[in-house]
Structures are given as C-alpha cells and as structure tokens.
Amino acid sequence: MGTKVENDLIVSRACGGADPTAALILGAGTAADPALTAAASKNFIEFRCKTTATSGSNYGLYFGVEGAGTGSYPLAIRGRAYISGACGNAHGGHFTLEDDAGTGKVTGLGTGCRMNWVLGTAAQEAGGTYYGAMAEIYSNGSSSSPAAVTRYACIAIGAGGDATGAARVKNAIDFYSTGADATTNMIYTHAHAEGNAAGSVRVLINGVAKYLKFWDAE
C-alpha cells in the first residue's frame, strides 16, 4: 500500500462551510460558517476499525500533544456539544467499553473511560491544582440556574439497563490506595468519633435528596 504525502492543509468541503482558520493539518468549517448537514443519524467523521493482533496496544484514535512552551495550554482532545435547538440527548464526549458476554473479556483493566494524572518520579513543584478527573457544572452568569431541570448533579454514578441485571451491580464506588491504611492517609480504618457531624453534602439517592454527613476530624 502506497503512502500519499500532503504538504498543505487538507480541507474537506463535502458538507460546505468556510475553510478552517486555525487548522494546521486537517479541517472543515469555522464557528461562523461550519460544515453543515440536515441528514439524521450521520457522522461527520467515521472510522470503524478492528484488530486481530494478539499483543501490543492498538488505538482507534491517538492524539499526543506536548506542552513545551511556558504558559501553554495543551489539550490532547476536546469535545464540545453546543445546544442551539431542542435536542433529545447530547454529550460533550461519550466513551464506551463493551463486551459480547461470550469470548470478549479483559484479563487486566477495563474501563469505559480512564483518566489519569501521572506523576513523574519526583516530588511536584509548588503551585497549581491537579485532578485525576474533574466533574463540574459551570455557570456562565449570575442568571444561570439548573433548578427547573428534572434531575442534575455534578457526577452521576448508577447501574442502568435491565432491572434484573442492574440489581446484580452491588458497588457504587471503590475506594482504594496502595498506600498504608493509617492516620492522615487516604484510608484510615478506626472506631468512629461520637457526636454531631461537622456538616453534610447533598446527594440524590434514586432521585430523592439525601445528605452525606462528614466530620472535621478522622
């Protein structure tokens, strides 16, 4: 199989739209004049791939971006679904791990989406805020309010699908650490403190508001 080499920006006009102004390699459309379709159940870009390799890692799509400039803001992949009509469902990004319940399985780690903050083999420098993952509801202005929606939360953890199958899913969260179970560490197993809690966090249990109590000491 030959390799076709392009030395310029590749622009697709299959769905119209202006030539992209910020693309360097491949693109279509701008915010003011996007690539456009009115056809239902179509994908602007679609690859359906399969691997029969017995070792190694095969990526359906791989983006690696290195931030080598002071003050840069490297983002390997960003998804944005902008709602301007009465849509049914919308996702900024949707990742799925699915098995066929027959021969399909993993013998190591399987996740629908894996998010890591990987620390180098040295202590971090002071400053900055880091998360392995972040779930946030961001309000653009003082009039922003989710109060009228049926149900909302910063993060949803649930067992869906068939009711009988969902009932077999027993664990909502798995807290673990390879560090020692000890005072000041992530996990510290000990007798609970008597007395009133220091406060609470509002959560939904099957759609009903409940409150998780917390203490200001171990």
Beta strands, then each sheet from edge to edge (+ up, - down):
strand 1: 10-11
strand 2: 26-27
strand 3: 199-205
strand 4: 208-214
sheet 1: 1+ 2+
sheet 2: 3+ 4-
end
